[in-house]
Amino acid sequence: MLIRFRPDVIALKPKVVVILAGTNDIAGNTGRSTQEMIQDNIISMIDLAELNKIRVVLLSVLPAYDYWWQPGMEPAEKIVALNAWMKEYAAKRGIVYVDCHTPMSDEKHGMKKEFSPDGVHPNAAGFALISPLAEAGIARALKAGSP
């Protein structure tokens, strides 16, 4: 996402960008990533957005108990830890943080079955839950004024 941020976000000159990032890094989809590496990438996207007068809405990483294509990664608690960092970092930076994890999470910090066919990717019900939360975050970001 960081590599694509300039052409896919900055070049389009939006007022707001919604960043939902981290689960593919935790899954190791492009190689192993530490929490610090993931945090650094998120910080870089926020920096780039703010330097270009784009307001940021940071969405929590969605819950996942396991990745069916990468079994044994044990992502649930890594996601909880990353979300805690993102919430704190967003508050420190004065950007909007939206918690989609809590309403979608079951007792094991996996995604509730009604929101996903595979425990990772949201279905229509999952997107129906996420959409108004993201829209409310966008509205808050727009009200906040320039970054």
Beta strands, then each sheet from edge to edge (+ up, - down):
strand 1: 16-20
strand 2: 55-59
strand 3: 96-98
sheet 1: 1+ 2+ 3+
end
